[in-house]
Amino acid sequence: MVDLSVKVGALTLPNPILPASGTFSAEFANVIDLNRLGGLVSKTVSRNYRAGNPPPRVAEVDAGMINSIGLPTKGLHYFLETQLAEYRQFKVPLVCSITSEKIDDFAAMARDVSVPGVDAIELNISCPTRQPGGGNFALNEETTYQVVRLCRAATEKPLWAKLSPNAGEITAVAEAAEKAGANAITVSNTILGLKIDLKTFRSAIGNGYGGISGPGVKPIVMRMVHQCSKCVTIPIIGCGGIMRAEDVVEYMLAGASAVEVGFINFRHPTAMIGIIEGLERWCAQRGVARVTELTGGMLDHPPRDTYEAGMIGIS
């Protein structure tokens, strides 16, 4: 029997598989048993109603999809009065994703969602279609530090800072998040990109640029997870292009303690259950008793003895 439980800071998850914010809702309970997941992550909540970005909002690309949804939400009051009750039907931990365009309000949001039933808060400081002054604070370490520090002072709930792959130096941003008091970092949000409609010669996305997700981004994000694992001591949640159990294994070997699954949920709403079952089978076949043994297990490459032998041959 494989032990799939993991710890992300003080929060214990029954397994390392969570849905990525914005790709999941409580309605998934109609097709899968949500109590089998490692946890639930809410759609990002802002203080006030947001209509989102103009359509079209989603388009396919060869390696996944591009989207500019624009964080539509019915607001904080609706989340607390209606959506939270829906999530509380389930026994697994709930991570509430929040956003704001202003740093001070971000901290107030963290305080306001620190209620029973919310087990951790994910700070969505990295929506790729926003500028630093509009909520994408994770583009640099200074604004990341400011928002995480104020949120840390506003709540005792565990804080997960969701970082941006579009940052100039994501390791510096990760270090800033840890220094400011984040209990974990999520690596990462979507990668800003462009798709052109050849019928109209315009962007295929109504907002112009959009965030790319899917299997094509996995090697890029996994490299970032590995780099961040070398410079922070807090847990990392890997997020990007996970399609099967083997992708989870790779992310964990690169340094992740858990993962968030997004793109595949649109194609196969039951995919997360299959990934959990596949991960258990993989570990059992390889003699891995506890899935936590995988985290950070990537070996140096090239192997030192092979490299040194090659150097000797050259000399």
Residue pairs with C-beta under 8 A, 6 or more apart in sequence:
2 280
2 283
2 284
2 288
2 289
2 290
2 291
3 289
3 290
3 291
3 292
4 14
4 15
4 16
4 38
4 276
4 279
4 280
4 283
4 291
5 12
5 13
5 14
5 15
5 291
5 292
6 12
6 13
6 15
6 16
6 38
6 257
6 258
6 291
6 292
6 295
7 13
7 235
7 257
7 292
8 120
8 158
8 160
8 183
8 184
8 235
8 237
8 257
8 258
9 120
9 158
9 183
9 184
9 234
9 235
10 158
10 183
11 39
11 93
11 119
11 120
11 158
12 93
13 38
13 39
13 92
13 93
13 258
14 37
14 38
14 92
15 36
15 37
15 38
15 276
15 279
15 291
16 38
16 248
16 252
16 256
16 257
16 258
16 259
16 279
16 291
17 37
17 38
17 248
17 258
17 259
17 261
17 272
17 275
17 276
17 279
18 37
18 38
18 39
18 40
18 41
18 95
18 237
18 258
18 259
18 260
18 261
19 28
19 37
19 40
19 41
19 260
19 261
19 262
19 265
19 272
20 41
20 239
20 260
20 261
20 262
20 265
21 41
21 42
21 43
21 44
21 97
21 122
21 124
21 162
21 260
22 43
22 44
22 69
22 71
22 97
22 262
23 261
23 262
23 263
23 265
23 266
24 40
24 41
24 43
24 262
24 265
25 43
26 34
26 40
26 83
26 86
26 87
26 89
26 90
28 34
28 265
28 269
29 89
29 90
31 269
31 270
32 269
32 270
32 272
32 273
33 273
34 40
34 90
34 92
35 90
35 91
35 92
36 273
36 276
37 92
37 272
37 276
38 92
38 93
38 258
38 276
39 92
39 93
39 94
39 95
39 119
40 87
40 90
40 92
40 93
40 94
40 95
41 94
41 95
41 97
41 122
41 260
42 79
42 83
42 87
42 94
42 95
42 96
42 97
43 73
43 97
44 71
44 73
44 97
44 98
44 99
44 124
44 127
45 73
45 75
45 76
45 79
45 96
45 97
45 98
45 99
45 109
45 113
46 71
46 73
46 75
46 76
46 98
46 99
46 100
46 109
47 75
47 76
47 100
47 105
47 108
47 109
47 112
48 75
48 76
49 73
49 74
49 75
50 70
50 71
50 72
50 73
50 75
51 70
51 72
52 69
52 70
52 71
52 72
53 68
53 69
53 70
53 129
53 206
53 207
54 206
54 207
55 206
56 204
56 205
56 206
57 67
57 68
57 69
57 70
57 205
57 206
57 207
58 65
58 66
58 67
58 69
58 205
59 65
59 66
59 67
59 195
59 197
59 204
59 205
59 210
60 66
61 193
61 195
61 212
61 214
61 216
62 216
63 212
63 214
63 215
63 216
63 217
64 212
64 213
64 214
64 215
64 216
64 217
64 241
64 263
65 212
65 213
65 214
65 263
65 266
66 193
66 194
66 195
66 204
66 205
66 210
66 211
66 212
66 213
67 190
67 205
67 210
67 211
67 213
68 129
68 205
68 206
68 207
68 208
68 209
68 210
68 211
70 129
70 207
71 99
71 124
71 127
73 79
76 109
76 112
76 113
79 96
79 113
80 112
80 113
80 115
84 94
84 115
84 117
84 118
87 94
87 117
88 94
88 117
93 119
93 120
94 117
94 118
94 119
94 120
95 118
95 119
95 120
95 121
95 122
95 160
96 113
96 118
96 120
96 121
96 122
97 121
97 122
97 124
97 162
98 106
98 109
98 110
98 113
98 121
98 122
98 123
98 124
99 106
99 109
99 123
99 124
99 125
99 127
99 135
100 106
100 108
100 109
100 135
101 130
101 133
101 134
101 135
103 137
103 143
103 146
103 147
103 150
104 150
106 123
106 125
106 137
106 147
106 150
106 151
107 147
107 150
107 151
107 153
107 154
108 154
110 121
110 123
110 151
110 154
110 155
110 157
110 159
111 154
111 155
113 121
113 157
114 121
114 154
114 155
114 156
114 157
118 157
119 157
119 158
120 157
120 158
120 159
120 160
120 183
121 151
121 155
121 157
121 158
121 159
121 160
122 160
122 161
122 162
122 186
123 147
123 148
123 151
123 159
123 160
123 161
123 162
123 182
124 135
124 162
124 189
125 135
125 136
125 137
125 138
125 143
125 144
125 147
125 148
125 161
125 162
125 163
125 164
126 136
126 137
126 138
126 139
126 162
126 163
126 164
126 166
126 188
126 189
127 135
127 136
127 189
127 211
128 136
128 164
128 166
128 189
128 190
128 191
128 192
128 209
128 210
128 211
129 192
129 207
129 209
129 210
129 211
130 136
132 139
132 140
132 143
136 164
136 166
137 143
137 144
137 146
137 147
138 144
138 161
138 162
138 163
138 164
138 167
138 173
138 189
139 164
139 166
139 167
139 168
139 173
140 167
140 168
140 173
141 169
141 172
141 173
141 175
141 176
142 176
144 161
144 163
144 173
144 176
144 177
144 180
145 176
145 177
145 179
145 180
146 180
147 180
148 159
148 161
148 176
148 177
148 180
148 181
148 182
149 180
149 181
151 159
151 181
152 159
152 180
152 181
152 182
158 183
158 184
159 181
159 182
159 183
159 184
160 182
160 183
160 184
160 185
160 186
160 237
161 177
161 182
161 184
161 185
161 186
162 185
162 186
162 188
162 189
162 239
163 170
163 173
163 174
163 177
163 185
163 186
163 187
163 188
163 189
163 228
164 170
164 173
164 188
164 189
165 187
165 188
165 189
165 190
165 191
165 217
165 220
165 221
165 224
165 240
166 191
166 192
167 173
170 187
170 188
170 224
170 227
170 228
171 227
171 228
171 230
171 231
174 185
174 187
174 228
174 231
174 232
175 231
175 232
177 185
177 232
178 185
178 232
178 233
178 234
182 234
183 234
183 235
184 234
184 235
184 236
184 237
184 257
185 228
185 232
185 234
185 235
185 236
185 237
186 236
186 237
186 239
186 260
187 221
187 224
187 225
187 228
187 236
187 237
187 238
187 239
187 240
187 256
188 221
188 224
188 239
188 240
189 211
189 239
190 210
190 211
190 212
190 213
190 217
190 240
191 211
191 212
191 213
191 217
191 220
191 221
192 209
192 210
192 211
192 212
193 209
193 210
193 211
193 212
194 203
194 205
194 208
194 209
194 210
195 203
195 204
195 205
195 210
196 202
196 203
196 204
197 203
197 204
203 209
213 240
213 241
213 262
213 263
214 241
214 263
215 241
215 243
215 263
216 241
217 240
217 241
218 240
218 241
218 242
218 247
218 250
220 240
221 238
221 239
221 240
221 241
222 238
222 240
222 250
222 251
222 254
223 254
225 236
225 238
225 251
225 254
225 255
225 256
226 254
226 255
226 298
228 236
228 255
229 236
229 254
229 255
229 256
229 296
230 255
235 257
235 258
236 255
236 256
236 257
237 256
237 257
237 258
237 259
237 260
238 251
238 252
238 254
238 256
238 258
238 259
238 260
239 259
239 260
239 261
239 262
240 262
241 247
241 263
242 248
242 251
242 259
242 260
242 261
242 262
242 263
242 264
242 275
243 263
243 264
243 271
244 274
244 275
244 278
245 274
245 275
245 276
245 277
245 278
245 279
245 281
245 282
246 278
246 282
247 259
248 259
248 275
248 279
249 279
249 282
249 294
251 259
252 259
252 291
252 294
252 295
252 296
252 297
253 294
253 295
253 296
253 297
253 298
254 298
255 295
255 296
255 298
256 295
257 292
257 295
261 271
261 272
261 275
264 271
264 272
265 271
265 272
268 274
279 291
282 288
283 289
283 291
283 294
288 294
